[in-house]
Amino acid sequence: MGLRHLAFGIFCHSPYTRGMSEVWTVRRLLEWTKPFFERKEVDSPRLSAELLLSHVLGVARIKLYTDYERPLTETQLAAYRELVRRAGEQEPVAYLTGRAHFFNLELEITREVLIPRPDTETLVEQALAVIKSQPGLDAPRVLDLCTGSGCIAAAIASRSKLASVVAVEISPPAVALARQNINRLGFAERVTVLHGDLYAPLAELVDHRPFDLIVANPPYIASGIIDALDRSVKDYEPHSALDGGADGLEIHRRILAGLAERLVGGGHVFLEIAFDQGAAAKQLAIDAGLGKVRIIKDSGGHERVIAGQHLPNQAVAR
């Protein structure tokens, strides 16, 4: 039986058939969908089911539990059935709902951008820790390269109330989405989204002072292994935001090459990397003249961020 027919079959005994008393309630749908998603190896099966169902009903997830016995209409049931089918074919739930959560922020998401992931929160946490602990960083200037959906810029602005962030993105549709997210979240006065390639659009700024921090989640998948990624990634997420060149570190090299003139003396840089790129990325950072270079692991124990400081012989004036 094909997936389309199987997905239809989950509701073939629908209570909407005349003369039947049993109904498809929120509870029953969640109880059925969770094991179905487990069989189809959908990430976080219960959560995914809740996100899809709350999306169809137009309510917050918590509302599902206060309306546990709520029956769905035929239209709602058909919409949910279709989303379940597509999720079972590995289409990411964030793209199906148009929403993703990152650092307790809800972001609008399209297939033009990568889906924000918990691993990237490690980078944000490290940046915020520096802002909080380093004297003189009450109102830091932050540069976020390869901003995508704007998730990193938004997260930093949400937790550092006096921070000003410049976010740069090369993809025009991603720029539009990032600006939309920043505006909707209320950070437009402190976050500027620029269109262009890495440092190039900084020429548009009136304020040309160097930054206190530079952060980035650049493409870091080696070109040759993209086709081996999970279907949910390779078939749906934008390859331009995945492909980091032959060894996955092409964009990192370009970022590191331009750091010196864009960071204040003692300024910090945090770049996300793949779990197996730590040693190579660390050497690149050292070769670029960064000091105090270190590798930071994410909550799963995987190497996730390369960090360092700009320590010139003569510190750049603030």
FIKE-818546 format. One record per residue (C-alpha): x, y, z; residue in three letters. Coordinates in nm, 3 decimals, padded with zeros to 5 digits. Example, Ala and Ser with C-alpha at 12.3 -4.5 7.8 and 13.67 -1.06 7.14 Angstrom:
! residues 2
<atom X="01.230" Y="-00.450" Z="00.780" type="ala"/>
<atom X="01.367" Y="-00.106" Z="00.714" type="ser"/>
***
This chain:
! residues 318
<atom X="00.000" Y="00.000" Z="00.000" type="met"/>
<atom X="00.140" Y="00.340" Z="-00.099" type="gly"/>
<atom X="00.187" Y="00.614" Z="00.156" type="leu"/>
<atom X="-00.089" Y="00.825" Z="00.003" type="arg"/>
<atom X="-00.337" Y="00.539" Z="00.040" type="his"/>
<atom X="-00.211" Y="00.456" Z="00.386" type="leu"/>
<atom X="-00.248" Y="00.816" Z="00.498" type="ala"/>
<atom X="-00.603" Y="00.816" Z="00.365" type="phe"/>
<atom X="-00.668" Y="00.487" Z="00.537" type="gly"/>
<atom X="-00.595" Y="00.628" Z="00.878" type="ile"/>
<atom X="-00.924" Y="00.811" Z="00.860" type="phe"/>
<atom X="-01.122" Y="00.566" Z="00.649" type="cys"/>
<atom X="-01.346" Y="00.483" Z="00.947" type="his"/>
<atom X="-01.419" Y="00.849" Z="01.002" type="ser"/>
<atom X="-01.718" Y="00.929" Z="01.222" type="pro"/>
<atom X="-01.835" Y="01.167" Z="00.956" type="tyr"/>
<atom X="-01.972" Y="00.863" Z="00.779" type="thr"/>
<atom X="-02.345" Y="00.885" Z="00.830" type="arg"/>
<atom X="-02.475" Y="00.661" Z="01.106" type="gly"/>
<atom X="-02.148" Y="00.618" Z="01.296" type="met"/>
<atom X="-02.112" Y="00.764" Z="01.645" type="ser"/>
<atom X="-01.732" Y="00.756" Z="01.687" type="glu"/>
<atom X="-01.552" Y="01.076" Z="01.598" type="val"/>
<atom X="-01.193" Y="01.179" Z="01.522" type="trp"/>
<atom X="-01.106" Y="01.399" Z="01.818" type="thr"/>
<atom X="-00.783" Y="01.581" Z="01.897" type="val"/>
<atom X="-00.691" Y="01.303" Z="02.139" type="arg"/>
<atom X="-00.759" Y="01.023" Z="01.894" type="arg"/>
<atom X="-00.570" Y="01.191" Z="01.612" type="leu"/>
<atom X="-00.262" Y="01.250" Z="01.825" type="leu"/>
<atom X="-00.271" Y="00.894" Z="01.955" type="glu"/>
<atom X="-00.285" Y="00.758" Z="01.600" type="trp"/>
<atom X="-00.035" Y="00.994" Z="01.439" type="thr"/>
<atom X="00.247" Y="00.946" Z="01.689" type="lys"/>
<atom X="00.309" Y="00.575" Z="01.610" type="pro"/>
<atom X="00.253" Y="00.643" Z="01.239" type="phe"/>
<atom X="00.529" Y="00.905" Z="01.249" type="phe"/>
<atom X="00.750" Y="00.668" Z="01.448" type="glu"/>
<atom X="00.718" Y="00.409" Z="01.172" type="arg"/>
<atom X="00.797" Y="00.672" Z="00.910" type="lys"/>
<atom X="01.096" Y="00.797" Z="01.115" type="glu"/>
<atom X="00.964" Y="01.151" Z="01.142" type="val"/>
<atom X="01.162" Y="01.355" Z="01.395" type="asp"/>
<atom X="00.992" Y="01.408" Z="01.733" type="ser"/>
<atom X="00.676" Y="01.217" Z="01.638" type="pro"/>
<atom X="00.446" Y="01.346" Z="01.913" type="arg"/>
<atom X="00.564" Y="01.706" Z="01.882" type="leu"/>
<atom X="00.535" Y="01.693" Z="01.504" type="ser"/>
<atom X="00.178" Y="01.568" Z="01.530" type="ala"/>
<atom X="00.090" Y="01.843" Z="01.776" type="glu"/>
<atom X="00.244" Y="02.113" Z="01.557" type="leu"/>
<atom X="00.053" Y="01.997" Z="01.250" type="leu"/>
<atom X="-00.275" Y="01.965" Z="01.434" type="leu"/>
<atom X="-00.247" Y="02.302" Z="01.608" type="ser"/>
<atom X="-00.163" Y="02.453" Z="01.269" type="his"/>
<atom X="-00.475" Y="02.304" Z="01.107" type="val"/>
<atom X="-00.696" Y="02.417" Z="01.397" type="leu"/>
<atom X="-00.532" Y="02.760" Z="01.419" type="gly"/>
<atom X="-00.464" Y="02.731" Z="01.792" type="val"/>
<atom X="-00.163" Y="02.722" Z="02.022" type="ala"/>
<atom X="-00.030" Y="02.374" Z="02.105" type="arg"/>
<atom X="-00.138" Y="02.406" Z="02.468" type="ile"/>
<atom X="-00.495" Y="02.452" Z="02.347" type="lys"/>
<atom X="-00.495" Y="02.096" Z="02.214" type="leu"/>
<atom X="-00.491" Y="01.968" Z="02.571" type="tyr"/>
<atom X="-00.772" Y="02.192" Z="02.689" type="thr"/>
<atom X="-00.981" Y="02.079" Z="02.390" type="asp"/>
<atom X="-00.870" Y="01.715" Z="02.398" type="tyr"/>
<atom X="-01.211" Y="01.579" Z="02.299" type="glu"/>
<atom X="-01.276" Y="01.838" Z="02.028" type="arg"/>
<atom X="-01.387" Y="01.674" Z="01.701" type="pro"/>
<atom X="-01.249" Y="01.794" Z="01.371" type="leu"/>
<atom X="-01.466" Y="01.901" Z="01.083" type="thr"/>
<atom X="-01.440" Y="01.719" Z="00.753" type="glu"/>
<atom X="-01.240" Y="02.011" Z="00.610" type="thr"/>
<atom X="-00.999" Y="02.013" Z="00.904" type="gln"/>
<atom X="-00.961" Y="01.636" Z="00.889" type="leu"/>
<atom X="-00.878" Y="01.648" Z="00.518" type="ala"/>
<atom X="-00.620" Y="01.923" Z="00.574" type="ala"/>
<atom X="-00.458" Y="01.732" Z="00.859" type="tyr"/>
<atom X="-00.456" Y="01.407" Z="00.663" type="arg"/>
<atom X="-00.268" Y="01.578" Z="00.378" type="glu"/>
<atom X="-00.008" Y="01.729" Z="00.611" type="leu"/>
<atom X="00.043" Y="01.392" Z="00.780" type="val"/>
<atom X="00.099" Y="01.232" Z="00.440" type="arg"/>
<atom X="00.358" Y="01.492" Z="00.341" type="arg"/>
<atom X="00.536" Y="01.470" Z="00.677" type="ala"/>
<atom X="00.546" Y="01.092" Z="00.635" type="gly"/>
<atom X="00.734" Y="01.153" Z="00.309" type="glu"/>
<atom X="00.995" Y="01.347" Z="00.511" type="gln"/>
<atom X="00.882" Y="01.697" Z="00.420" type="glu"/>
<atom X="00.988" Y="01.905" Z="00.724" type="pro"/>
<atom X="00.711" Y="02.007" Z="00.960" type="val"/>
<atom X="00.848" Y="02.363" Z="00.977" type="ala"/>
<atom X="00.791" Y="02.404" Z="00.604" type="tyr"/>
<atom X="00.444" Y="02.250" Z="00.630" type="leu"/>
<atom X="00.339" Y="02.492" Z="00.904" type="thr"/>
<atom X="00.551" Y="02.790" Z="00.797" type="gly"/>
<atom X="00.674" Y="02.829" Z="01.154" type="arg"/>
<atom X="00.977" Y="02.731" Z="01.360" type="ala"/>
<atom X="01.085" Y="02.806" Z="01.715" type="his"/>
<atom X="01.433" Y="02.921" Z="01.808" type="phe"/>
<atom X="01.546" Y="03.055" Z="02.144" type="phe"/>
<atom X="01.181" Y="03.084" Z="02.252" type="asn"/>
<atom X="01.101" Y="03.296" Z="01.946" type="leu"/>
<atom X="00.851" Y="03.195" Z="01.679" type="glu"/>
<atom X="00.986" Y="03.260" Z="01.330" type="leu"/>
<atom X="00.819" Y="03.247" Z="00.993" type="glu"/>
<atom X="00.991" Y="02.990" Z="00.771" type="ile"/>
<atom X="00.982" Y="02.915" Z="00.399" type="thr"/>
<atom X="01.177" Y="02.676" Z="00.181" type="arg"/>
<atom X="01.405" Y="02.968" Z="00.091" type="glu"/>
<atom X="01.587" Y="02.935" Z="00.425" type="val"/>
<atom X="01.730" Y="02.667" Z="00.647" type="leu"/>
<atom X="01.512" Y="02.558" Z="00.936" type="ile"/>
<atom X="01.661" Y="02.693" Z="01.263" type="pro"/>
<atom X="01.793" Y="02.409" Z="01.475" type="arg"/>
<atom X="01.862" Y="02.371" Z="01.847" type="pro"/>
<atom X="02.231" Y="02.308" Z="01.772" type="asp"/>
<atom X="02.266" Y="02.670" Z="01.660" type="thr"/>
<atom X="02.144" Y="02.791" Z="01.999" type="glu"/>
<atom X="02.491" Y="02.696" Z="02.126" type="thr"/>
<atom X="02.639" Y="02.976" Z="01.916" type="leu"/>
<atom X="02.386" Y="03.227" Z="02.049" type="val"/>
<atom X="02.444" Y="03.118" Z="02.408" type="glu"/>
<atom X="02.819" Y="03.169" Z="02.371" type="gln"/>
<atom X="02.776" Y="03.515" Z="02.219" type="ala"/>
<atom X="02.535" Y="03.619" Z="02.494" type="leu"/>
<atom X="02.770" Y="03.487" Z="02.763" type="ala"/>
<atom X="03.048" Y="03.715" Z="02.631" type="val"/>
<atom X="02.813" Y="04.014" Z="02.614" type="ile"/>
<atom X="02.704" Y="03.954" Z="02.972" type="lys"/>
<atom X="03.048" Y="03.893" Z="03.120" type="ser"/>
<atom X="03.280" Y="04.131" Z="02.935" type="gln"/>
<atom X="03.305" Y="04.485" Z="03.075" type="pro"/>
<atom X="03.209" Y="04.757" Z="02.831" type="gly"/>
<atom X="02.969" Y="04.543" Z="02.628" type="leu"/>
<atom X="02.646" Y="04.686" Z="02.763" type="asp"/>
<atom X="02.549" Y="04.797" Z="02.411" type="ala"/>
<atom X="02.743" Y="04.567" Z="02.178" type="pro"/>
<atom X="02.762" Y="04.597" Z="01.800" type="arg"/>
<atom X="02.710" Y="04.254" Z="01.647" type="val"/>
<atom X="02.754" Y="04.136" Z="01.288" type="leu"/>
<atom X="02.553" Y="03.826" Z="01.190" type="asp"/>
<atom X="02.667" Y="03.684" Z="00.856" type="leu"/>
<atom X="02.459" Y="03.434" Z="00.654" type="cys"/>
<atom X="02.156" Y="03.528" Z="00.862" type="thr"/>
<atom X="01.900" Y="03.320" Z="00.670" type="gly"/>
<atom X="01.569" Y="03.353" Z="00.855" type="ser"/>
<atom X="01.725" Y="03.607" Z="01.091" type="gly"/>
<atom X="01.705" Y="03.365" Z="01.383" type="cys"/>
<atom X="02.048" Y="03.440" Z="01.533" type="ile"/>
<atom X="02.011" Y="03.819" Z="01.501" type="ala"/>
<atom X="01.664" Y="03.803" Z="01.655" type="ala"/>
<atom X="01.777" Y="03.580" Z="01.942" type="ala"/>
<atom X="02.066" Y="03.810" Z="02.033" type="ile"/>
<atom X="01.844" Y="04.118" Z="02.014" type="ala"/>
<atom X="01.583" Y="03.949" Z="02.233" type="ser"/>
<atom X="01.829" Y="03.876" Z="02.514" type="arg"/>
<atom X="02.064" Y="04.174" Z="02.487" type="ser"/>
<atom X="01.828" Y="04.469" Z="02.506" type="lys"/>
<atom X="02.086" Y="04.733" Z="02.406" type="leu"/>
<atom X="02.259" Y="04.532" Z="02.133" type="ala"/>
<atom X="02.256" Y="04.660" Z="01.776" type="ser"/>
<atom X="02.285" Y="04.390" Z="01.511" type="val"/>
<atom X="02.368" Y="04.404" Z="01.142" type="val"/>
<atom X="02.249" Y="04.088" Z="00.967" type="ala"/>
<atom X="02.376" Y="04.005" Z="00.616" type="val"/>
<atom X="02.229" Y="03.756" Z="00.370" type="glu"/>
<atom X="02.304" Y="03.690" Z="00.002" type="ile"/>
<atom X="01.969" Y="03.534" Z="-00.095" type="ser"/>
<atom X="01.705" Y="03.799" Z="-00.182" type="pro"/>
<atom X="01.407" Y="03.583" Z="-00.071" type="pro"/>
<atom X="01.586" Y="03.508" Z="00.257" type="ala"/>
<atom X="01.656" Y="03.879" Z="00.309" type="val"/>
<atom X="01.287" Y="03.954" Z="00.267" type="ala"/>
<atom X="01.192" Y="03.680" Z="00.514" type="leu"/>
<atom X="01.455" Y="03.789" Z="00.769" type="ala"/>
<atom X="01.327" Y="04.146" Z="00.756" type="arg"/>
<atom X="00.974" Y="04.018" Z="00.798" type="gln"/>
<atom X="01.073" Y="03.820" Z="01.107" type="asn"/>
<atom X="01.270" Y="04.107" Z="01.258" type="ile"/>
<atom X="00.981" Y="04.348" Z="01.204" type="asn"/>
<atom X="00.719" Y="04.110" Z="01.338" type="arg"/>
<atom X="00.923" Y="04.042" Z="01.651" type="leu"/>
<atom X="00.968" Y="04.413" Z="01.716" type="gly"/>
<atom X="01.345" Y="04.439" Z="01.669" type="phe"/>
<atom X="01.356" Y="04.662" Z="01.360" type="ala"/>
<atom X="01.504" Y="04.957" Z="01.551" type="glu"/>
<atom X="01.805" Y="04.752" Z="01.659" type="arg"/>
<atom X="01.849" Y="04.496" Z="01.380" type="val"/>
<atom X="01.938" Y="04.597" Z="01.025" type="thr"/>
<atom X="01.917" Y="04.332" Z="00.752" type="val"/>
<atom X="02.138" Y="04.391" Z="00.449" type="leu"/>
<atom X="02.143" Y="04.209" Z="00.116" type="his"/>
<atom X="02.481" Y="04.103" Z="-00.015" type="gly"/>
<atom X="02.782" Y="03.875" Z="00.002" type="asp"/>
<atom X="02.938" Y="03.862" Z="00.349" type="leu"/>
<atom X="03.118" Y="04.193" Z="00.421" type="tyr"/>
<atom X="03.038" Y="04.366" Z="00.090" type="ala"/>
<atom X="02.709" Y="04.534" Z="00.194" type="pro"/>
<atom X="02.867" Y="04.689" Z="00.505" type="leu"/>
<atom X="02.969" Y="04.976" Z="00.278" type="ala"/>
<atom X="02.604" Y="05.085" Z="00.289" type="glu"/>
<atom X="02.624" Y="05.158" Z="00.661" type="leu"/>
<atom X="02.659" Y="05.510" Z="00.794" type="val"/>
<atom X="02.841" Y="05.377" Z="01.099" type="asp"/>
<atom X="03.163" Y="05.209" Z="00.987" type="his"/>
<atom X="03.302" Y="05.131" Z="01.330" type="arg"/>
<atom X="03.424" Y="04.774" Z="01.378" type="pro"/>
<atom X="03.203" Y="04.524" Z="01.557" type="phe"/>
<atom X="03.236" Y="04.378" Z="01.904" type="asp"/>
<atom X="03.121" Y="04.035" Z="01.791" type="leu"/>
<atom X="03.090" Y="03.855" Z="01.459" type="ile"/>
<atom X="02.868" Y="03.547" Z="01.450" type="val"/>
<atom X="02.772" Y="03.322" Z="01.161" type="ala"/>
<atom X="02.610" Y="02.994" Z="01.073" type="asn"/>
<atom X="02.755" Y="02.962" Z="00.721" type="pro"/>
<atom X="02.698" Y="02.673" Z="00.480" type="pro"/>
<atom X="02.928" Y="02.394" Z="00.604" type="tyr"/>
<atom X="02.830" Y="02.073" Z="00.426" type="ile"/>
<atom X="03.097" Y="01.944" Z="00.188" type="ala"/>
<atom X="02.963" Y="01.954" Z="-00.168" type="ser"/>
<atom X="03.026" Y="01.585" Z="-00.228" type="gly"/>
<atom X="02.809" Y="01.458" Z="00.057" type="ile"/>
<atom X="02.495" Y="01.670" Z="00.014" type="ile"/>
<atom X="02.326" Y="01.392" Z="-00.184" type="asp"/>
<atom X="02.388" Y="01.155" Z="00.108" type="ala"/>
<atom X="02.201" Y="01.371" Z="00.358" type="leu"/>
<atom X="01.862" Y="01.275" Z="00.493" type="asp"/>
<atom X="01.583" Y="01.327" Z="00.244" type="arg"/>
<atom X="01.423" Y="01.588" Z="00.471" type="ser"/>
<atom X="01.734" Y="01.802" Z="00.421" type="val"/>
<atom X="01.862" Y="01.733" Z="00.069" type="lys"/>
<atom X="01.518" Y="01.735" Z="-00.098" type="asp"/>
<atom X="01.369" Y="02.035" Z="00.079" type="tyr"/>
<atom X="01.624" Y="02.275" Z="00.229" type="glu"/>
<atom X="01.805" Y="02.523" Z="-00.001" type="pro"/>
<atom X="02.136" Y="02.380" Z="-00.123" type="his"/>
<atom X="02.287" Y="02.728" Z="-00.137" type="ser"/>
<atom X="02.256" Y="02.742" Z="00.241" type="ala"/>
<atom X="02.407" Y="02.393" Z="00.282" type="leu"/>
<atom X="02.697" Y="02.377" Z="00.035" type="asp"/>
<atom X="03.023" Y="02.485" Z="00.195" type="gly"/>
<atom X="03.249" Y="02.383" Z="-00.093" type="gly"/>
<atom X="03.490" Y="02.092" Z="-00.127" type="ala"/>
<atom X="03.562" Y="02.054" Z="00.245" type="asp"/>
<atom X="03.264" Y="02.247" Z="00.381" type="gly"/>
<atom X="03.478" Y="02.536" Z="00.506" type="leu"/>
<atom X="03.495" Y="02.761" Z="00.202" type="glu"/>
<atom X="03.273" Y="03.034" Z="00.352" type="ile"/>
<atom X="03.452" Y="03.007" Z="00.687" type="his"/>
<atom X="03.781" Y="03.089" Z="00.512" type="arg"/>
<atom X="03.628" Y="03.397" Z="00.353" type="arg"/>
<atom X="03.481" Y="03.514" Z="00.682" type="ile"/>
<atom X="03.809" Y="03.464" Z="00.866" type="leu"/>
<atom X="04.004" Y="03.645" Z="00.594" type="ala"/>
<atom X="03.802" Y="03.962" Z="00.650" type="gly"/>
<atom X="03.780" Y="03.962" Z="01.028" type="leu"/>
<atom X="04.076" Y="04.179" Z="01.126" type="ala"/>
<atom X="03.944" Y="04.508" Z="00.991" type="glu"/>
<atom X="03.586" Y="04.443" Z="01.105" type="arg"/>
<atom X="03.644" Y="04.345" Z="01.470" type="leu"/>
<atom X="03.750" Y="04.568" Z="01.756" type="val"/>
<atom X="04.063" Y="04.472" Z="01.945" type="gly"/>
<atom X="03.958" Y="04.190" Z="02.174" type="gly"/>
<atom X="03.645" Y="04.133" Z="01.968" type="gly"/>
<atom X="03.498" Y="03.783" Z="01.952" type="his"/>
<atom X="03.400" Y="03.558" Z="01.662" type="val"/>
<atom X="03.173" Y="03.254" Z="01.676" type="phe"/>
<atom X="03.126" Y="03.034" Z="01.367" type="leu"/>
<atom X="02.909" Y="02.723" Z="01.353" type="glu"/>
<atom X="03.076" Y="02.411" Z="01.211" type="ile"/>
<atom X="02.993" Y="02.047" Z="01.141" type="ala"/>
<atom X="03.064" Y="01.790" Z="01.410" type="phe"/>
<atom X="03.375" Y="01.662" Z="01.227" type="asp"/>
<atom X="03.530" Y="01.996" Z="01.130" type="gln"/>
<atom X="03.669" Y="02.107" Z="01.466" type="gly"/>
<atom X="04.039" Y="02.045" Z="01.408" type="ala"/>
<atom X="04.041" Y="02.190" Z="01.057" type="ala"/>
<atom X="03.836" Y="02.495" Z="01.155" type="ala"/>
<atom X="04.055" Y="02.560" Z="01.457" type="lys"/>
<atom X="04.366" Y="02.563" Z="01.241" type="gln"/>
<atom X="04.200" Y="02.801" Z="00.995" type="leu"/>
<atom X="04.119" Y="03.039" Z="01.280" type="ala"/>
<atom X="04.473" Y="03.025" Z="01.413" type="ile"/>
<atom X="04.616" Y="03.083" Z="01.065" type="asp"/>
<atom X="04.387" Y="03.385" Z="01.032" type="ala"/>
<atom X="04.551" Y="03.540" Z="01.337" type="gly"/>
<atom X="04.281" Y="03.480" Z="01.595" type="leu"/>
<atom X="04.382" Y="03.424" Z="01.954" type="gly"/>
<atom X="04.226" Y="03.214" Z="02.229" type="lys"/>
<atom X="04.083" Y="02.980" Z="01.967" type="val"/>
<atom X="03.866" Y="02.704" Z="02.107" type="arg"/>
<atom X="03.607" Y="02.449" Z="01.999" type="ile"/>
<atom X="03.271" Y="02.452" Z="02.173" type="ile"/>
<atom X="03.044" Y="02.148" Z="02.192" type="lys"/>
<atom X="02.666" Y="02.156" Z="02.168" type="asp"/>
<atom X="02.423" Y="02.001" Z="02.417" type="ser"/>
<atom X="02.462" Y="01.665" Z="02.242" type="gly"/>
<atom X="02.837" Y="01.663" Z="02.297" type="gly"/>
<atom X="02.923" Y="01.735" Z="01.932" type="his"/>
<atom X="03.179" Y="01.995" Z="01.825" type="glu"/>
<atom X="02.958" Y="02.277" Z="01.700" type="arg"/>
<atom X="03.123" Y="02.621" Z="01.723" type="val"/>
<atom X="03.471" Y="02.756" Z="01.659" type="ile"/>
<atom X="03.544" Y="03.063" Z="01.874" type="ala"/>
<atom X="03.830" Y="03.309" Z="01.894" type="gly"/>
<atom X="03.933" Y="03.667" Z="01.963" type="gln"/>
<atom X="04.090" Y="03.938" Z="01.753" type="his"/>
<atom X="04.407" Y="04.021" Z="01.946" type="leu"/>
<atom X="04.612" Y="04.261" Z="01.732" type="pro"/>
<atom X="04.934" Y="04.410" Z="01.857" type="asn"/>
<atom X="04.758" Y="04.746" Z="01.862" type="gln"/>
<atom X="04.393" Y="04.719" Z="01.967" type="ala"/>
<atom X="04.146" Y="04.887" Z="01.735" type="val"/>
<atom X="03.987" Y="05.191" Z="01.899" type="ala"/>
<atom X="03.616" Y="05.166" Z="01.979" type="arg"/>
***
